[in-house]
Amino acid sequence: MKLDELLENVSVVGAAGKMGSGIAVLIAQEVAKLKIKNPDKTYKVNLIDVNEQGMKGLRQYIKTQMTKVAEKSIVGLRSAYESREDLVENGEVIDAFVDEALGVLNFGTNFELAKNSKVVFEAIIENEELKVKVLKELKELCPEDALFFTNTSSIPIGFLDKEAGLQGRIIGYHFYNPPIVQKLLELISADDTNKEFKDIANELGKLLGKKLVPANDISGFIGNGHFIRDGLYAISEVNRLKEEYSFSGAIYIMNRISQDFLIRPMGIFQLIDYVGVDVFQCILRVMNKHLRDETLHSELIDKLMEKNIRGGQRADGSQKDGFLKYERNRPTGVYDTGKGEYVALERLKERLDSKIGNPPAGFSPWRKLLIEPNKADLLSTYFSNLRSADSFGTELARNYLARSKEIGERLVKDGVTNSADDVNAVLTNGFFWLYGPINDYI
Ligand SMILES: NC(=O)c1ccc[n+]([C@@H]2O[C@H](COP(=O)([O-])OP(=O)(O)OC[C@H]3O[C@@H](n4cnc5c(N)ncnc54)[C@H](O)[C@@H]3O)[C@@H](O)[C@H]2O)c1
C-alpha cells in the first residue's frame, strides 16, 4: 500500500458540506502536488454530494481556498515548478497550481463517480443509518480494497465497519471545523482496522500538516466525549439555578462563568449555538445509544429543538439564534423558555453581574492571554486566586473546573484515550482552550 498510488483516485462524499468542502481542498492540494511531480499520470479527485445547489458554488469555493493555500506555500511551489521556465511571477505560479488542482476535480451528484476510487472520504451528515447506507453503496461500487475515511464525530467506527461490511477498511478521520485551518485530527481505529491502513492514515495526516491525536473507538471519542458532557453539566447547573435567577438568567450566569471565569474562547451556550443545537442533540442521541453505562439526554435541548431553535450558521457564515440571540455574530440576548422570547443581554448583565462578582485577581480575557508568552504562569496565578476566592461566581467556576477535570479523567479511565495529554491536546488544539481540562488548577 503506497500513499502516492492510493491518491491517484480519491472521492469525497458530502463534498458540499462544511467539512467535506474543506477536506476536498486539503486533498486536492496534495493531489495537485503529485500531479506536478508526475505530469504523465492521471489523477482524479471526485467531489460528490446529493445537494445540487450546494455543488454549484463548490468549484468557486475550492478555487478561492486553493488560491489562499497557494499564496501561503509559494516557496514550496516555486521549487516544485522549478523546471517550468514559463512561470516567472508569483502570480503565475499560483495560477498554475490552482489550475492543476482544479484540473483533477470531478463534480457530481451520482455515486458512480466514485467507481474507481482507492480512497473515499465520507463527510455526510451525522446520521448513522444514512452513513451505513452510503458506505454500503460505495463499498459495492469501489474496488474491493478501497479504503474509507469517515469524518464522524461520534459514531463508533467498529459499528460502521460491521453494519456496512467493510471488514477493517474504515478508519475514523475526525477533522475539526474548518478542516483547512484546524490543525487537530483525531484518528480512530476500530478493533479490525487493518494495520497497514492505520500507517497510511498517519502518513496522510502528517502530509496534510495535522496534529494527529489517536482516540479509541468509543462513541464521542475525545472531542465530543468532553464537549457533550461539559454542555450537559452547564445545563444541569441551569436547571439548579433557574428557580432563583429565571431560565434566561441561569443561562447568562453559566455562559459567563464558562467564558470569563474559566478563560475559555467562548461561553458554553455560545459554543453549543456555534456547533448547532441540532448537532448537539444528534450527537447526544448517538452517544446515548452506544454508551451503555451512562444516560446522556437533555430535555432542554429537546425543548429548544421542538421550538425550532437550532443555532448553527447561515450560508453567509452568520450565526443563527440558539440559546443566545446574535446581531452581527455577537450575543445580544438570552432565550427564556418560559416566555418563549429573548431577554436583552444588557438587562441580564445589570441584574446579575453584581451577584456573580468579578473574576479574581490575575484575570485576563482569553483573547489577551492567548498572545501572552508567559501564559502558563499567568494562568497558574489566576487559578490559585480562584481557588481561595469567595463569591457566588468563583464557587460556580470551581465546580465547573472540577467537573471538566472529572470528565477528562473519566475519558482516560474509560479507555477513550490512553493518555491525559491527549485529552488536553484535543481541547487545546480543537477547542482553542489555553489549558487542558486535566490540570492542577483545581
Ligand atoms: N461541522 C463541524 O463542526 C464538524 C466537526 C467535526 C466533524 N464533523 C462531522 O462531519 C460530518 C459532516 O458534517 P458537516 O458539518 O460538514 O455537515 P453539513 O450538513 O455541512 O454537510 C453534510 C453534507 O452531506 C451531504 N449529504 C447528505 N446526505 C448525503 C448522501 N446521502 N450522499 C451524499 N451527500 C450527502 C449534504 O448535502 C451536505 O452537503 C458529520 O459526520 C459531522 O459529525 C462536523
The ligand as an SDF file (V2000), in Angstrom:
LIG
                    3D

 44 48  0  0  0  0  0  0  0  0999 V2000
  -19.3650   20.8380   11.4680 N   0  0  0  0  0  0  0  0  0  0  0  0
  -18.4880   20.5130   12.3850 C   0  0  0  0  0  0  0  0  0  0  0  0
  -18.1000   21.3400   13.2360 O   0  0  0  0  0  0  0  0  0  0  0  0
  -17.9060   19.1270   12.4040 C   0  0  0  0  0  0  0  0  0  0  0  0
  -16.6840   18.9220   13.0330 C   0  0  0  0  0  0  0  0  0  0  0  0
  -16.1290   17.6510   13.0280 C   0  0  0  0  0  0  0  0  0  0  0  0
  -16.7920   16.6050   12.4150 C   0  0  0  0  0  0  0  0  0  0  0  0
  -17.9970   16.8220   11.8210 N   0  0  0  0  0  0  0  0  0  0  0  0
  -18.6410   15.6820   11.1610 C   0  0  0  0  0  0  0  0  0  0  0  0
  -18.5080   15.8400    9.7660 O   0  0  0  0  0  0  0  0  0  0  0  0
  -19.6250   15.2640    9.0790 C   0  0  0  0  0  0  0  0  0  0  0  0
  -20.2440   16.3150    8.1850 C   0  0  0  0  0  0  0  0  0  0  0  0
  -20.6450   17.4050    8.9750 O   0  0  0  0  0  0  0  0  0  0  0  0
  -20.8840   18.8590    8.3490 P   0  0  0  0  0  0  0  0  0  0  0  0
  -20.9440   19.7790    9.4930 O   0  0  0  0  0  0  0  0  0  0  0  0
  -19.9510   19.0860    7.2370 O   0  0  0  0  0  0  0  0  0  0  0  0
  -22.3660   18.6750    7.7860 O   0  0  0  0  0  0  0  0  0  0  0  0
  -23.0520   19.5030    6.6020 P   0  0  0  0  0  0  0  0  0  0  0  0
  -24.5130   19.3670    6.8660 O   0  0  0  0  0  0  0  0  0  0  0  0
  -22.4580   20.8460    6.4520 O   0  0  0  0  0  0  0  0  0  0  0  0
  -22.6590   18.6590    5.3120 O   0  0  0  0  0  0  0  0  0  0  0  0
  -23.1170   17.3760    5.0670 C   0  0  0  0  0  0  0  0  0  0  0  0
  -23.2240   17.1970    3.5710 C   0  0  0  0  0  0  0  0  0  0  0  0
  -23.5870   15.8570    3.3180 O   0  0  0  0  0  0  0  0  0  0  0  0
  -24.4810   15.8800    2.2080 C   0  0  0  0  0  0  0  0  0  0  0  0
  -25.2500   14.6470    2.1750 N   0  0  0  0  0  0  0  0  0  0  0  0
  -26.2990   14.3030    2.9490 C   0  0  0  0  0  0  0  0  0  0  0  0
  -26.7320   13.0850    2.5970 N   0  0  0  0  0  0  0  0  0  0  0  0
  -25.9350   12.6560    1.5970 C   0  0  0  0  0  0  0  0  0  0  0  0
  -25.9020   11.4870    0.8210 C   0  0  0  0  0  0  0  0  0  0  0  0
  -26.7740   10.5120    1.0050 N   0  0  0  0  0  0  0  0  0  0  0  0
  -24.9510   11.3810   -0.1200 N   0  0  0  0  0  0  0  0  0  0  0  0
  -24.0680   12.3790   -0.3430 C   0  0  0  0  0  0  0  0  0  0  0  0
  -24.0520   13.5240    0.3580 N   0  0  0  0  0  0  0  0  0  0  0  0
  -24.9920   13.6600    1.3190 C   0  0  0  0  0  0  0  0  0  0  0  0
  -25.3200   17.1190    2.4080 C   0  0  0  0  0  0  0  0  0  0  0  0
  -25.9330   17.5260    1.2010 O   0  0  0  0  0  0  0  0  0  0  0  0
  -24.2870   18.1000    2.9200 C   0  0  0  0  0  0  0  0  0  0  0  0
  -23.7150   18.8410    1.8730 O   0  0  0  0  0  0  0  0  0  0  0  0
  -20.5420   14.7430   10.1780 C   0  0  0  0  0  0  0  0  0  0  0  0
  -20.2840   13.3870   10.3700 O   0  0  0  0  0  0  0  0  0  0  0  0
  -20.1340   15.5630   11.3920 C   0  0  0  0  0  0  0  0  0  0  0  0
  -20.3910   14.9120   12.6120 O   0  0  0  0  0  0  0  0  0  0  0  0
  -18.5630   18.0670   11.7790 C   0  0  0  0  0  0  0  0  0  0  0  0
  1  2  1  0
  2  3  2  0
  2  4  1  0
  4  5  1  0
  4 44  2  0
  5  6  2  0
  6  7  1  0
  7  8  2  0
  8  9  1  0
  8 44  1  0
  9 10  1  0
  9 42  1  0
 10 11  1  0
 11 12  1  0
 11 40  1  0
 12 13  1  0
 13 14  1  0
 14 15  2  0
 14 16  1  0
 14 17  1  0
 17 18  1  0
 18 19  2  0
 18 20  1  0
 18 21  1  0
 21 22  1  0
 22 23  1  0
 23 24  1  0
 23 38  1  0
 24 25  1  0
 25 26  1  0
 25 36  1  0
 26 27  1  0
 26 35  1  0
 27 28  2  0
 28 29  1  0
 29 30  1  0
 29 35  2  0
 30 31  1  0
 30 32  2  0
 32 33  1  0
 33 34  2  0
 34 35  1  0
 36 37  1  0
 36 38  1  0
 38 39  1  0
 40 41  1  0
 40 42  1  0
 42 43  1  0
M  CHG  2   8   1  16  -1
M  END
$$$$
